Amino acid sequence: MPTFTREEIMHLGNLARIALTEGEIDRMRGELNVIADSINMVQEVATEDVQPTANPVPLEAYLRPDVAAKPLTQEQALSGAPVKEHGMFVAPQILGEE
């Protein structure tokens, strides 16, 4: 049963560039040890005869049938455009010239 030491928590804080107070170190040590214990419990339960799964409930993708349809004409596509020019949508410039 691995337990995190204060030194390991301080080292993790240094790696993450986080200044931890003594209280935070104690709290993080407890929380990380609970997480490690939970992982160990799951590993004890998992056996070789159990297939790995990402979701215990089978998921099905509900897709509409792929049916070819007649595409919009250029006029139909541009019919709701607030501004159009030369058969294209006109949008405000958002990037400067560089």
PDB file as gemmi writes it, atoms N, CA and C in Angstrom:
CRYST1    1.000    1.000    1.000  90.00  90.00  90.00 P 1                      
ATOM      1  N   MET A   1       0.857  -1.180   0.000  1.00  0.00           N  
ATOM      2  CA  MET A   1       0.000   0.000   0.000  1.00  0.00           C  
ATOM      3  C   MET A   1       0.896   1.234   0.000  1.00  0.00           C  
ATOM      4  N   PRO A   2       1.067   1.856  -1.182  1.00  0.00           N  
ATOM      5  CA  PRO A   2       1.948   3.037  -1.237  1.00  0.00           C  
ATOM      6  C   PRO A   2       1.318   4.231  -0.539  1.00  0.00           C  
ATOM      7  N   THR A   3       2.123   4.916   0.223  1.00  0.00           N  
ATOM      8  CA  THR A   3       1.659   6.154   0.841  1.00  0.00           C  
ATOM      9  C   THR A   3       2.616   7.262   0.439  1.00  0.00           C  
ATOM     10  N   PHE A   4       2.055   8.400   0.199  1.00  0.00           N  
ATOM     11  CA  PHE A   4       2.856   9.554  -0.194  1.00  0.00           C  
ATOM     12  C   PHE A   4       3.444  10.190   1.052  1.00  0.00           C  
ATOM     13  N   THR A   5       4.707  10.519   0.976  1.00  0.00           N  
ATOM     14  CA  THR A   5       5.366  11.188   2.093  1.00  0.00           C  
ATOM     15  C   THR A   5       5.253  12.694   1.926  1.00  0.00           C  
ATOM     16  N   ARG A   6       5.522  13.414   2.997  1.00  0.00           N  
ATOM     17  CA  ARG A   6       5.502  14.881   2.933  1.00  0.00           C  
ATOM     18  C   ARG A   6       6.509  15.369   1.895  1.00  0.00           C  
ATOM     19  N   GLU A   7       7.670  14.706   1.840  1.00  0.00           N  
ATOM     20  CA  GLU A   7       8.711  15.113   0.891  1.00  0.00           C  
ATOM     21  C   GLU A   7       8.240  14.936  -0.551  1.00  0.00           C  
ATOM     22  N   GLU A   8       7.505  13.852  -0.819  1.00  0.00           N  
ATOM     23  CA  GLU A   8       6.996  13.635  -2.172  1.00  0.00           C  
ATOM     24  C   GLU A   8       5.953  14.689  -2.540  1.00  0.00           C  
ATOM     25  N   ILE A   9       5.106  15.056  -1.586  1.00  0.00           N  
ATOM     26  CA  ILE A   9       4.105  16.085  -1.846  1.00  0.00           C  
ATOM     27  C   ILE A   9       4.788  17.417  -2.094  1.00  0.00           C  
ATOM     28  N   MET A  10       5.797  17.736  -1.315  1.00  0.00           N  
ATOM     29  CA  MET A  10       6.536  18.992  -1.519  1.00  0.00           C  
ATOM     30  C   MET A  10       7.233  18.969  -2.885  1.00  0.00           C  
ATOM     31  N   HIS A  11       7.771  17.815  -3.265  1.00  0.00           N  
ATOM     32  CA  HIS A  11       8.432  17.693  -4.566  1.00  0.00           C  
ATOM     33  C   HIS A  11       7.425  17.897  -5.700  1.00  0.00           C  
ATOM     34  N   LEU A  12       6.233  17.290  -5.564  1.00  0.00           N  
ATOM     35  CA  LEU A  12       5.189  17.489  -6.580  1.00  0.00           C  
ATOM     36  C   LEU A  12       4.791  18.955  -6.673  1.00  0.00           C  
ATOM     37  N   GLY A  13       4.684  19.629  -5.517  1.00  0.00           N  
ATOM     38  CA  GLY A  13       4.369  21.057  -5.512  1.00  0.00           C  
ATOM     39  C   GLY A  13       5.438  21.855  -6.232  1.00  0.00           C  
ATOM     40  N   ASN A  14       6.698  21.511  -6.001  1.00  0.00           N  
ATOM     41  CA  ASN A  14       7.796  22.208  -6.687  1.00  0.00           C  
ATOM     42  C   ASN A  14       7.755  21.967  -8.187  1.00  0.00           C  
ATOM     43  N   LEU A  15       7.469  20.724  -8.592  1.00  0.00           N  
ATOM     44  CA  LEU A  15       7.382  20.426 -10.025  1.00  0.00           C  
ATOM     45  C   LEU A  15       6.271  21.218 -10.689  1.00  0.00           C  
ATOM     46  N   ALA A  16       5.159  21.387  -9.962  1.00  0.00           N  
ATOM     47  CA  ALA A  16       4.012  22.121 -10.504  1.00  0.00           C  
ATOM     48  C   ALA A  16       4.151  23.621 -10.283  1.00  0.00           C  
ATOM     49  N   ARG A  17       5.231  24.031  -9.642  1.00  0.00           N  
ATOM     50  CA  ARG A  17       5.465  25.455  -9.336  1.00  0.00           C  
ATOM     51  C   ARG A  17       4.331  26.019  -8.482  1.00  0.00           C  
ATOM     52  N   ILE A  18       3.930  25.227  -7.477  1.00  0.00           N  
ATOM     53  CA  ILE A  18       2.869  25.647  -6.563  1.00  0.00           C  
ATOM     54  C   ILE A  18       3.467  25.709  -5.163  1.00  0.00           C  
ATOM     55  N   ALA A  19       3.353  26.844  -4.524  1.00  0.00           N  
ATOM     56  CA  ALA A  19       3.820  26.991  -3.146  1.00  0.00           C  
ATOM     57  C   ALA A  19       2.734  26.434  -2.226  1.00  0.00           C  
ATOM     58  N   LEU A  20       3.047  25.365  -1.518  1.00  0.00           N  
ATOM     59  CA  LEU A  20       2.082  24.722  -0.631  1.00  0.00           C  
ATOM     60  C   LEU A  20       2.382  25.074   0.819  1.00  0.00           C  
ATOM     61  N   THR A  21       1.337  25.383   1.565  1.00  0.00           N  
ATOM     62  CA  THR A  21       1.494  25.616   2.996  1.00  0.00           C  
ATOM     63  C   THR A  21       1.541  24.260   3.695  1.00  0.00           C  
ATOM     64  N   GLU A  22       1.916  24.270   4.972  1.00  0.00           N  
ATOM     65  CA  GLU A  22       1.964  23.019   5.738  1.00  0.00           C  
ATOM     66  C   GLU A  22       0.596  22.346   5.767  1.00  0.00           C  
ATOM     67  N   GLY A  23      -0.455  23.127   5.943  1.00  0.00           N  
ATOM     68  CA  GLY A  23      -1.805  22.567   5.953  1.00  0.00           C  
ATOM     69  C   GLY A  23      -2.180  21.953   4.610  1.00  0.00           C  
ATOM     70  N   GLU A  24      -1.796  22.614   3.520  1.00  0.00           N  
ATOM     71  CA  GLU A  24      -2.091  22.090   2.186  1.00  0.00           C  
ATOM     72  C   GLU A  24      -1.322  20.804   1.923  1.00  0.00           C  
ATOM     73  N   ILE A  25      -0.082  20.750   2.397  1.00  0.00           N  
ATOM     74  CA  ILE A  25       0.718  19.531   2.226  1.00  0.00           C  
ATOM     75  C   ILE A  25       0.046  18.367   2.943  1.00  0.00           C  
ATOM     76  N   ASP A  26      -0.408  18.602   4.177  1.00  0.00           N  
ATOM     77  CA  ASP A  26      -1.079  17.546   4.936  1.00  0.00           C  
ATOM     78  C   ASP A  26      -2.368  17.108   4.247  1.00  0.00           C  
ATOM     79  N   ARG A  27      -3.150  18.092   3.775  1.00  0.00           N  
ATOM     80  CA  ARG A  27      -4.405  17.761   3.108  1.00  0.00           C  
ATOM     81  C   ARG A  27      -4.156  16.997   1.810  1.00  0.00           C  
ATOM     82  N   MET A  28      -3.190  17.463   1.009  1.00  0.00           N  
ATOM     83  CA  MET A  28      -2.883  16.794  -0.258  1.00  0.00           C  
ATOM     84  C   MET A  28      -2.365  15.381  -0.015  1.00  0.00           C  
ATOM     85  N   ARG A  29      -1.567  15.209   1.015  1.00  0.00           N  
ATOM     86  CA  ARG A  29      -1.034  13.879   1.342  1.00  0.00           C  
ATOM     87  C   ARG A  29      -2.189  12.929   1.639  1.00  0.00           C  
ATOM     88  N   GLY A  30      -3.139  13.380   2.456  1.00  0.00           N  
ATOM     89  CA  GLY A  30      -4.293  12.542   2.768  1.00  0.00           C  
ATOM     90  C   GLY A  30      -5.128  12.232   1.538  1.00  0.00           C  
ATOM     91  N   GLU A  31      -5.385  13.236   0.716  1.00  0.00           N  
ATOM     92  CA  GLU A  31      -6.215  13.044  -0.475  1.00  0.00           C  
ATOM     93  C   GLU A  31      -5.537  12.107  -1.474  1.00  0.00           C  
ATOM     94  N   LEU A  32      -4.241  12.302  -1.707  1.00  0.00           N  
ATOM     95  CA  LEU A  32      -3.533  11.448  -2.661  1.00  0.00           C  
ATOM     96  C   LEU A  32      -3.436  10.017  -2.153  1.00  0.00           C  
ATOM     97  N   ASN A  33      -3.293   9.835  -0.845  1.00  0.00           N  
ATOM     98  CA  ASN A  33      -3.251   8.485  -0.295  1.00  0.00           C  
ATOM     99  C   ASN A  33      -4.601   7.793  -0.431  1.00  0.00           C  
ATOM    100  N   VAL A  34      -5.699   8.534  -0.288  1.00  0.00           N  
ATOM    101  CA  VAL A  34      -7.027   7.952  -0.497  1.00  0.00           C  
ATOM    102  C   VAL A  34      -7.173   7.529  -1.951  1.00  0.00           C  
ATOM    103  N   ILE A  35      -6.714   8.360  -2.880  1.00  0.00           N  
ATOM    104  CA  ILE A  35      -6.784   8.014  -4.308  1.00  0.00           C  
ATOM    105  C   ILE A  35      -5.951   6.777  -4.594  1.00  0.00           C  
ATOM    106  N   ALA A  36      -4.726   6.718  -4.043  1.00  0.00           N  
ATOM    107  CA  ALA A  36      -3.857   5.556  -4.252  1.00  0.00           C  
ATOM    108  C   ALA A  36      -4.488   4.297  -3.673  1.00  0.00           C  
ATOM    109  N   ASP A  37      -5.097   4.397  -2.496  1.00  0.00           N  
ATOM    110  CA  ASP A  37      -5.773   3.238  -1.895  1.00  0.00           C  
ATOM    111  C   ASP A  37      -6.934   2.771  -2.768  1.00  0.00           C  
ATOM    112  N   SER A  38      -7.684   3.715  -3.335  1.00  0.00           N  
ATOM    113  CA  SER A  38      -8.800   3.355  -4.208  1.00  0.00           C  
ATOM    114  C   SER A  38      -8.309   2.633  -5.453  1.00  0.00           C  
ATOM    115  N   ILE A  39      -7.223   3.100  -6.012  1.00  0.00           N  
ATOM    116  CA  ILE A  39      -6.650   2.442  -7.196  1.00  0.00           C  
ATOM    117  C   ILE A  39      -6.220   1.027  -6.852  1.00  0.00           C  
ATOM    118  N   ASN A  40      -5.597   0.857  -5.680  1.00  0.00           N  
ATOM    119  CA  ASN A  40      -5.175  -0.478  -5.254  1.00  0.00           C  
ATOM    120  C   ASN A  40      -6.366  -1.408  -5.070  1.00  0.00           C  
ATOM    121  N   MET A  41      -7.477  -0.895  -4.532  1.00  0.00           N  
ATOM    122  CA  MET A  41      -8.670  -1.720  -4.352  1.00  0.00           C  
ATOM    123  C   MET A  41      -9.224  -2.176  -5.698  1.00  0.00           C  
ATOM    124  N   VAL A  42      -9.231  -1.285  -6.686  1.00  0.00           N  
ATOM    125  CA  VAL A  42      -9.730  -1.648  -8.019  1.00  0.00           C  
ATOM    126  C   VAL A  42      -8.812  -2.693  -8.642  1.00  0.00           C  
ATOM    127  N   GLN A  43      -7.519  -2.551  -8.464  1.00  0.00           N  
ATOM    128  CA  GLN A  43      -6.585  -3.513  -9.037  1.00  0.00           C  
ATOM    129  C   GLN A  43      -6.725  -4.888  -8.394  1.00  0.00           C  
ATOM    130  N   GLU A  44      -7.104  -4.932  -7.126  1.00  0.00           N  
ATOM    131  CA  GLU A  44      -7.309  -6.214  -6.462  1.00  0.00           C  
ATOM    132  C   GLU A  44      -8.535  -6.930  -7.023  1.00  0.00           C  
ATOM    133  N   VAL A  45      -9.572  -6.183  -7.393  1.00  0.00           N  
ATOM    134  CA  VAL A  45     -10.811  -6.771  -7.882  1.00  0.00           C  
ATOM    135  C   VAL A  45     -10.655  -7.247  -9.316  1.00  0.00           C  
ATOM    136  N   ALA A  46      -9.954  -6.483 -10.130  1.00  0.00           N  
ATOM    137  CA  ALA A  46      -9.821  -6.820 -11.550  1.00  0.00           C  
ATOM    138  C   ALA A  46      -9.097  -8.147 -11.701  1.00  0.00           C  
ATOM    139  N   THR A  47      -9.688  -9.049 -12.483  1.00  0.00           N  
ATOM    140  CA  THR A  47      -9.070 -10.342 -12.730  1.00  0.00           C  
ATOM    141  C   THR A  47      -8.853 -10.510 -14.219  1.00  0.00           C  
ATOM    142  N   GLU A  48      -8.080 -11.511 -14.558  1.00  0.00           N  
ATOM    143  CA  GLU A  48      -7.739 -11.716 -15.966  1.00  0.00           C  
ATOM    144  C   GLU A  48      -8.940 -12.169 -16.791  1.00  0.00           C  
ATOM    145  N   ASP A  49      -9.947 -12.780 -16.166  1.00  0.00           N  
ATOM    146  CA  ASP A  49     -11.097 -13.256 -16.938  1.00  0.00           C  
ATOM    147  C   ASP A  49     -12.134 -12.163 -17.190  1.00  0.00           C  
ATOM    148  N   VAL A  50     -11.900 -10.953 -16.684  1.00  0.00           N  
ATOM    149  CA  VAL A  50     -12.812  -9.833 -16.909  1.00  0.00           C  
ATOM    150  C   VAL A  50     -12.243  -8.973 -18.034  1.00  0.00           C  
ATOM    151  N   GLN A  51     -13.044  -8.812 -19.085  1.00  0.00           N  
ATOM    152  CA  GLN A  51     -12.603  -8.013 -20.224  1.00  0.00           C  
ATOM    153  C   GLN A  51     -12.576  -6.527 -19.866  1.00  0.00           C  
ATOM    154  N   PRO A  52     -11.536  -5.802 -20.279  1.00  0.00           N  
ATOM    155  CA  PRO A  52     -11.507  -4.353 -20.017  1.00  0.00           C  
ATOM    156  C   PRO A  52     -12.636  -3.658 -20.771  1.00  0.00           C  
ATOM    157  N   THR A  53     -13.176  -2.630 -20.163  1.00  0.00           N  
ATOM    158  CA  THR A  53     -14.256  -1.891 -20.798  1.00  0.00           C  
ATOM    159  C   THR A  53     -14.165  -0.429 -20.411  1.00  0.00           C  
ATOM    160  N   ALA A  54     -14.539   0.425 -21.324  1.00  0.00           N  
ATOM    161  CA  ALA A  54     -14.547   1.858 -21.042  1.00  0.00           C  
ATOM    162  C   ALA A  54     -15.879   2.276 -20.454  1.00  0.00           C  
ATOM    163  N   ASN A  55     -16.927   1.507 -20.737  1.00  0.00           N  
ATOM    164  CA  ASN A  55     -18.259   1.850 -20.252  1.00  0.00           C  
ATOM    165  C   ASN A  55     -18.995   0.545 -19.966  1.00  0.00           C  
ATOM    166  N   PRO A  56     -19.577   0.385 -18.780  1.00  0.00           N  
ATOM    167  CA  PRO A  56     -20.255  -0.871 -18.466  1.00  0.00           C  
ATOM    168  C   PRO A  56     -21.544  -1.079 -19.257  1.00  0.00           C  
ATOM    169  N   VAL A  57     -22.074  -0.032 -19.828  1.00  0.00           N  
ATOM    170  CA  VAL A  57     -23.304  -0.122 -20.609  1.00  0.00           C  
ATOM    171  C   VAL A  57     -22.935   0.001 -22.090  1.00  0.00           C  
ATOM    172  N   PRO A  58     -23.351  -0.945 -22.932  1.00  0.00           N  
ATOM    173  CA  PRO A  58     -23.018  -0.834 -24.353  1.00  0.00           C  
ATOM    174  C   PRO A  58     -23.598   0.455 -24.949  1.00  0.00           C  
ATOM    175  N   LEU A  59     -22.775   1.142 -25.695  1.00  0.00           N  
ATOM    176  CA  LEU A  59     -23.210   2.384 -26.319  1.00  0.00           C  
ATOM    177  C   LEU A  59     -23.457   2.153 -27.802  1.00  0.00           C  
ATOM    178  N   GLU A  60     -24.523   2.719 -28.294  1.00  0.00           N  
ATOM    179  CA  GLU A  60     -24.831   2.630 -29.714  1.00  0.00           C  
ATOM    180  C   GLU A  60     -24.962   4.035 -30.268  1.00  0.00           C  
ATOM    181  N   ALA A  61     -24.417   4.236 -31.432  1.00  0.00           N  
ATOM    182  CA  ALA A  61     -24.540   5.531 -32.086  1.00  0.00           C  
ATOM    183  C   ALA A  61     -25.830   5.528 -32.898  1.00  0.00           C  
ATOM    184  N   TYR A  62     -26.672   6.487 -32.607  1.00  0.00           N  
ATOM    185  CA  TYR A  62     -27.922   6.606 -33.342  1.00  0.00           C  
ATOM    186  C   TYR A  62     -27.724   7.654 -34.433  1.00  0.00           C  
ATOM    187  N   LEU A  63     -27.522   7.183 -35.642  1.00  0.00           N  
ATOM    188  CA  LEU A  63     -27.266   8.064 -36.769  1.00  0.00           C  
ATOM    189  C   LEU A  63     -28.419   7.974 -37.753  1.00  0.00           C  
ATOM    190  N   ARG A  64     -28.665   9.083 -38.414  1.00  0.00           N  
ATOM    191  CA  ARG A  64     -29.690   9.073 -39.450  1.00  0.00           C  
ATOM    192  C   ARG A  64     -29.129   8.353 -40.673  1.00  0.00           C  
ATOM    193  N   PRO A  65     -29.984   7.817 -41.491  1.00  0.00           N  
ATOM    194  CA  PRO A  65     -29.493   7.152 -42.705  1.00  0.00           C  
ATOM    195  C   PRO A  65     -28.800   8.161 -43.618  1.00  0.00           C  
ATOM    196  N   ASP A  66     -27.750   7.739 -44.260  1.00  0.00           N  
ATOM    197  CA  ASP A  66     -27.011   8.603 -45.170  1.00  0.00           C  
ATOM    198  C   ASP A  66     -27.683   8.534 -46.536  1.00  0.00           C  
ATOM    199  N   VAL A  67     -28.535   9.523 -46.790  1.00  0.00           N  
ATOM    200  CA  VAL A  67     -29.298   9.563 -48.028  1.00  0.00           C  
ATOM    201  C   VAL A  67     -28.861  10.785 -48.823  1.00  0.00           C  
ATOM    202  N   ALA A  68     -28.540  10.561 -50.081  1.00  0.00           N  
ATOM    203  CA  ALA A  68     -28.138  11.673 -50.936  1.00  0.00           C  
ATOM    204  C   ALA A  68     -29.320  12.621 -51.137  1.00  0.00           C  
ATOM    205  N   ALA A  69     -29.046  13.910 -51.068  1.00  0.00           N  
ATOM    206  CA  ALA A  69     -30.093  14.917 -51.269  1.00  0.00           C  
ATOM    207  C   ALA A  69     -29.555  15.985 -52.208  1.00  0.00           C  
ATOM    208  N   LYS A  70     -30.465  16.713 -52.817  1.00  0.00           N  
ATOM    209  CA  LYS A  70     -30.077  17.777 -53.728  1.00  0.00           C  
ATOM    210  C   LYS A  70     -29.522  18.942 -52.903  1.00  0.00           C  
ATOM    211  N   PRO A  71     -28.315  19.417 -53.228  1.00  0.00           N  
ATOM    212  CA  PRO A  71     -27.727  20.514 -52.456  1.00  0.00           C  
ATOM    213  C   PRO A  71     -28.413  21.849 -52.755  1.00  0.00           C  
ATOM    214  N   LEU A  72     -28.191  22.824 -51.876  1.00  0.00           N  
ATOM    215  CA  LEU A  72     -28.734  24.165 -52.088  1.00  0.00           C  
ATOM    216  C   LEU A  72     -28.055  24.823 -53.284  1.00  0.00           C  
ATOM    217  N   THR A  73     -28.798  25.651 -53.973  1.00  0.00           N  
ATOM    218  CA  THR A  73     -28.182  26.467 -55.020  1.00  0.00           C  
ATOM    219  C   THR A  73     -27.445  27.614 -54.347  1.00  0.00           C  
ATOM    220  N   GLN A  74     -26.606  28.301 -55.084  1.00  0.00           N  
ATOM    221  CA  GLN A  74     -25.879  29.441 -54.522  1.00  0.00           C  
ATOM    222  C   GLN A  74     -26.849  30.514 -54.047  1.00  0.00           C  
ATOM    223  N   GLU A  75     -27.889  30.760 -54.795  1.00  0.00           N  
ATOM    224  CA  GLU A  75     -28.878  31.762 -54.405  1.00  0.00           C  
ATOM    225  C   GLU A  75     -29.590  31.365 -53.106  1.00  0.00           C  
ATOM    226  N   GLN A  76     -29.940  30.089 -52.981  1.00  0.00           N  
ATOM    227  CA  GLN A  76     -30.601  29.625 -51.764  1.00  0.00           C  
ATOM    228  C   GLN A  76     -29.663  29.742 -50.549  1.00  0.00           C  
ATOM    229  N   ALA A  77     -28.412  29.387 -50.734  1.00  0.00           N  
ATOM    230  CA  ALA A  77     -27.460  29.448 -49.632  1.00  0.00           C  
ATOM    231  C   ALA A  77     -27.237  30.882 -49.175  1.00  0.00           C  
ATOM    232  N   LEU A  78     -27.233  31.816 -50.108  1.00  0.00           N  
ATOM    233  CA  LEU A  78     -26.985  33.221 -49.774  1.00  0.00           C  
ATOM    234  C   LEU A  78     -28.251  33.987 -49.415  1.00  0.00           C  
ATOM    235  N   SER A  79     -29.405  33.339 -49.488  1.00  0.00           N  
ATOM    236  CA  SER A  79     -30.667  34.053 -49.296  1.00  0.00           C  
ATOM    237  C   SER A  79     -30.792  34.672 -47.905  1.00  0.00           C  
ATOM    238  N   GLY A  80     -30.213  34.099 -46.888  1.00  0.00           N  
ATOM    239  CA  GLY A  80     -30.328  34.652 -45.535  1.00  0.00           C  
ATOM    240  C   GLY A  80     -29.126  35.472 -45.111  1.00  0.00           C  
ATOM    241  N   ALA A  81     -28.179  35.683 -46.013  1.00  0.00           N  
ATOM    242  CA  ALA A  81     -26.970  36.428 -45.661  1.00  0.00           C  
ATOM    243  C   ALA A  81     -27.277  37.913 -45.531  1.00  0.00           C  
ATOM    244  N   PRO A  82     -26.849  38.557 -44.437  1.00  0.00           N  
ATOM    245  CA  PRO A  82     -27.102  39.988 -44.297  1.00  0.00           C  
ATOM    246  C   PRO A  82     -26.319  40.812 -45.322  1.00  0.00           C  
ATOM    247  N   VAL A  83     -25.117  40.335 -45.663  1.00  0.00           N  
ATOM    248  CA  VAL A  83     -24.297  41.041 -46.656  1.00  0.00           C  
ATOM    249  C   VAL A  83     -23.668  39.993 -47.565  1.00  0.00           C  
ATOM    250  N   LYS A  84     -23.787  40.230 -48.860  1.00  0.00           N  
ATOM    251  CA  LYS A  84     -23.175  39.330 -49.833  1.00  0.00           C  
ATOM    252  C   LYS A  84     -22.601  40.158 -50.978  1.00  0.00           C  
ATOM    253  N   GLU A  85     -21.570  39.620 -51.590  1.00  0.00           N  
ATOM    254  CA  GLU A  85     -20.912  40.355 -52.683  1.00  0.00           C  
ATOM    255  C   GLU A  85     -20.265  39.340 -53.619  1.00  0.00           C  
ATOM    256  N   HIS A  86     -20.493  39.473 -54.894  1.00  0.00           N  
ATOM    257  CA  HIS A  86     -19.930  38.599 -55.920  1.00  0.00           C  
ATOM    258  C   HIS A  86     -20.232  37.127 -55.643  1.00  0.00           C  
ATOM    259  N   GLY A  87     -21.437  36.838 -55.154  1.00  0.00           N  
ATOM    260  CA  GLY A  87     -21.841  35.461 -54.909  1.00  0.00           C  
ATOM    261  C   GLY A  87     -21.214  34.836 -53.679  1.00  0.00           C  
ATOM    262  N   MET A  88     -20.722  35.654 -52.738  1.00  0.00           N  
ATOM    263  CA  MET A  88     -20.087  35.137 -51.523  1.00  0.00           C  
ATOM    264  C   MET A  88     -20.607  35.887 -50.300  1.00  0.00           C  
ATOM    265  N   PHE A  89     -20.466  35.237 -49.133  1.00  0.00           N  
ATOM    266  CA  PHE A  89     -20.783  35.898 -47.861  1.00  0.00           C  
ATOM    267  C   PHE A  89     -19.732  36.962 -47.586  1.00  0.00           C  
ATOM    268  N   VAL A  90     -20.142  38.082 -47.008  1.00  0.00           N  
ATOM    269  CA  VAL A  90     -19.200  39.123 -46.627  1.00  0.00           C  
ATOM    270  C   VAL A  90     -19.221  39.204 -45.096  1.00  0.00           C  
ATOM    271  N   ALA A  91     -18.027  39.093 -44.522  1.00  0.00           N  
ATOM    272  CA  ALA A  91     -17.899  39.152 -43.050  1.00  0.00           C  
ATOM    273  C   ALA A  91     -16.884  40.228 -42.709  1.00  0.00           C  
ATOM    274  N   PRO A  92     -16.984  40.812 -41.506  1.00  0.00           N  
ATOM    275  CA  PRO A  92     -16.018  41.840 -41.144  1.00  0.00           C  
ATOM    276  C   PRO A  92     -14.625  41.239 -40.986  1.00  0.00           C  
ATOM    277  N   GLN A  93     -13.631  42.046 -41.323  1.00  0.00           N  
ATOM    278  CA  GLN A  93     -12.241  41.601 -41.185  1.00  0.00           C  
ATOM    279  C   GLN A  93     -11.874  41.572 -39.713  1.00  0.00           C  
ATOM    280  N   ILE A  94     -11.289  40.454 -39.270  1.00  0.00           N  
ATOM    281  CA  ILE A  94     -10.926  40.370 -37.856  1.00  0.00           C  
ATOM    282  C   ILE A  94      -9.427  40.363 -37.642  1.00  0.00           C  
ATOM    283  N   LEU A  95      -8.662  40.140 -38.684  1.00  0.00           N  
ATOM    284  CA  LEU A  95      -7.203  40.139 -38.560  1.00  0.00           C  
ATOM    285  C   LEU A  95      -6.650  41.323 -39.351  1.00  0.00           C  
ATOM    286  N   GLY A  96      -5.649  41.971 -38.771  1.00  0.00           N  
ATOM    287  CA  GLY A  96      -5.007  43.067 -39.491  1.00  0.00           C  
ATOM    288  C   GLY A  96      -4.047  42.540 -40.540  1.00  0.00           C  
ATOM    289  N   GLU A  97      -3.623  43.404 -41.383  1.00  0.00           N  
ATOM    290  CA  GLU A  97      -2.666  43.007 -42.428  1.00  0.00           C  
ATOM    291  C   GLU A  97      -1.293  42.908 -41.788  1.00  0.00           C  
ATOM    292  N   GLU A  98      -0.683  41.762 -41.960  1.00  0.00           N  
ATOM    293  CA  GLU A  98       0.664  41.544 -41.384  1.00  0.00           C  
ATOM    294  C   GLU A  98       1.578  41.001 -42.421  1.00  0.00           C  
TER     295      GLU A  98                                                      
END                                                                             
